[in-house]
Amino acid sequence: MKTEIKLDLLDYLEARGKALWGVNYSFQESDYTILEKLICYFQKDEVKANSLQIDLNKGILLSGILKN
């Protein structure tokens, strides 16, 4: 799945995570599906959004626990 997402952006996000939260920070395989959708949403990629069935005109709700 990682190969389908823009690797330079994922590399940047992972490097930024390591800088903020330490060298053990990394994405898990299960993260790539949601990362793909979030990147698509924030880049307003209409073609990818259609294939993922995402409505770019709707808002986004993020919830969950932030682990340190």
Secondary structure, DSSP 4 states (H G I P E B T S, - for coil): -GGGS-HHHHHHHHHHHHHHH-TT----TTHHHHHHHHHHHHHT-HHHHHHHT--TTS-----SPPP-
